[in-house]
Amino acid sequence: MEKRAVFKSWWLPILFALPQILLILLFFYWPAIAVMKWAFTLEPPFGGVAEFVGLTNFDEVFADPFYWNSVAVSLIFALCGTCFTILVGLVLAIAVDRRLPGSGLFRFLYILPYAIAGPAAGMAFRFILSPERGLMASVNAAFPDFWNPAKYGAHALILVIVIFAWKWTGYTFIFLLAGLQSVPRSLTEAAAMDGAGPIRRAIDIQVPLLAPTLFFLLVIMMTEGFVGSDTFGIVHSTTGGGPNHGTEVMVFRIVDEAFKGLNYSGASAQSIVLIGLIMLFTFIQFRFIEKRVHYK
Amino acid sequence: MRLTVLQSALASILAATAFGAGPAHAEKTKFEFWYGLSGDLGERVQDACKKFNDMQADYEIVCTSQNSYDTTLQNTIAAYRAKKQPAITQIYDAGTLDMMLSGAFVPAKKLMADNGYTIDWTNYFSGIANYYATAGGELNSFPFNSSTAMFYYNVDAFQKAGIDFKPETWEEVEEAARKLKAAGFDCPLGFNFDTWQMMEQFSAIHNQPIATQGNGYQGLDAELVFNKTKFVDHVKFFKKMVDEKLFVVKTKQLGMDIVPAFTSQTCQMIQTSIADHGTIGKTLPEGVKWEVAMLPVWKGTQRQNSLVGGASLWVMAGRPEAEYKGASAFLNFLATPEMAQWWSTVTGYIPVTKTGFEAMKANGFYDKAPYKGRELAIASLTYTPTSQNTRGIRLGGFTQVRKEVSTALEAIFMQNADVQAELDQAADRSNAVLRRFEKTYAGQKLN
């Protein structure tokens, strides 16, 4: 049985959609158009006459070695963050799906970090993983300088990835759990009767049937890692992009360039490149990975 | 962070309603003042606003902290673009040129003359005024919270280590550091990557340029040259001291910044602003003897005046005429000798006018224990008449330049990068910032 609302007049649906359309125009298209304009001009901070400079802003961005550094850092951050959140989320989901005692409680606990704001998580982990006072202090006491995110860029990058993964695993977990619960019980039960162990069942039956969910999460998490507000919040509250550009992800660099450097034009050019990159990734994912995803 | 803004907004609304409820008061002209100080210093700004509001019946100033200097500049720009700018805003030293070229302000002298106040502009210490004035000496903004960098050392630790001199040269600092180390002090001198003391103040007192064109005063085509001056040797010296564990990096990221490192007696020597004099006096345990001195120079150097730091008050263009009457009344109020003295006492900032300073000296302010030593900041600022290299720094996008240099210092001290190569790179990148600034303001001239 199909239910469908039928609108008798043409203006009523438009009226209902209007608030949403206005919001999108106001908060998405308007700033986006301003960014497009600024990227090709030299925008004075206080406003006034902006001179058209063509592609100069882009040339400057591409000529900057630290810009390419931020692209690399962003890539590592998003890739590692995506892998972590999906893999750990999958393991947790399979565990909870087993309906062992207490899985209801764990389902609740696993999703909890998602409700915590990025900067707050960042501040908490700054203490938890502080080289002098936190969990790593005793390790550092035995092996001096084993862990020092203030000194080593790689350590700092691990730190921000861990925080990101901690925050977002609950999100992937919920999707994967929902996906698992839609896998027909009869399939796994039949496999169990044929003598397949839990790991074999997960690899051969559950994961392939989860492919659409996994693909969706891949796209979402890559985008989130690249441009998500948490990415900025975490980096801003923990490492401030340092040490020595070690955790300077693209979004952080854009904010820094615009507001610290008052270089609105350069930041706009970087934003446009970032949007282009995201589109490219999404395209690649749909073009090459989605082909291997089978929807029912 | 957000809470304080909310709180102050709430407080001002409450104050406004409470006031509106009062009977028989004529309508007051309200105007806004945004400032960048926070914490204890921010509270003192609120006190000043309250004093002003209590004193007269015509105007009401609404003061709102923007939490830090850079957010104040950012918010002022955003507000100006949206035509919602405050009447007065506090902009830090590094934002001076950005403001000067913005065309978005009313020059200090014009504002006061238009509103019938006569101010003796020569009363300002020239080292302070020059930073905020046109090349011709006309003040654009009002010097407000002014400071300079000083050298602090722990006298108790010095005595324990058997040091019987005051370190006036870097050679003596090294000697003191070695003795402190030998006496078992782990951090003889603590420092961070803040370029204000390490590069700007150092360059001024050694009469070294940071940029060509008189540090930018003579044109937007200035180029940075800090990678070719004595500053390079100075960084190399610091590097050597760090390698010998005589100087120790202390930053927030590493868990402790320099001022807490000094007040917790972890480090025995630091260079920081005179504005921290109050905090240091209050935080060090009672009975600990400490001293403040002018920044050390290298032996054989003819010491020059140091640079003023802190911020100044800018009056924004495009407000209703009535607000300018209020704003000028407030600025005149701040400039009175009583207010100047009060402000200087409760903070640590120096009095910006000669009469203010003389009055405080005459009162015996600087003879008493908690304030003793603060007069050295004035001595440092006025040590010599200003030269091309000590007048100030007038470079566009200077926040970014500072960031490039401090990133270079971070790489040098934390990751063993080559001193010359890193500073060269920082200079190149900073020059790119200046060139972009020059292009953005093409056709405009420095006045």
Interface residues (C-beta under 8 A of the other chain):
Chain A: L42 E43 P44 P45 F46 G47 G48 E51 V53 E60 S130 P131 E132 R133 P149 A150 K151 T239 G240 G242 P243 N244 H245 F259 K260 G261 L262 N263 S265 G266
Chain B: D70 L73 Q74 I77 Y80 R81 D98 L101 S102 G103 A104 T251 Q253 L254 G255 G397 T399 Q400 K403 T407 E410 A411 M414 Q415 A417 A432 V433 R436 K439 T440 Y441 A442
